[in-house]
Amino acid sequence: VQLQASGGGLVQPGGSLRLSCEAFGIVFVLNAMEWYRQAPGKQRELVARITGRGRINYADSVKGRFTISRDNAANTVYLQMDSLKPEDTAVYYCHALAYPLNWGQGTQVTVSS
């Protein structure tokens, strides 16, 4: 199982970024996909989850600002992040719920003026 996250970067508060994660080695359409993040000195936390059928859950801290989506034909899950805040700064990881030990390298998101 390989999960390749990309799209991170430096953005000003109020800005937007779109993260992408392509999955290899799994039957993508059958898997619930998740985005986690880990800020320095903090535990990794779940940001959003989308099931194979499209059921979605968000952490309270990102509701109304982040949107998770998936393209099953491309084996890719996305995280559209709008109205970014400094507290969103973290390394973002995509994750397949059925493969708890596989995390990939993550992508750094820094929100700063």
C-alpha positions, 0 to 999 in steps of 0.5 A: 500500500502506498499513499502519495500526498501532495499539494501542501505549501505556504499560504497566508491566513484566509487563503486556500490549498488543495491537497491530493493523495493517490493510492496504490495497492488497494481496491480504492473504491472499496476503501474509506479514505481519511485525511489526518494532520499532526502539528508540532508537539501535538497528536495526530488528529483526524480531519475528514473521512469519506467512505467508498459510497461518499459518506463524509465526516469532518472534525469540528475544527474544519467544518464549513472550511474544508471539503473532502472528495474522491475520484475513484477512477483516479484512485485519488482523494482530495482535501480542499482547504479554504479560509485557512487559519494559522492553527491549520499548520501541520503535516497532512497525511492521507490514510486508508481506514482498512490499512491502519499502519500505512501512512505515507510521507505527508505534505506540509501545510503552513499558514502564516503571514 
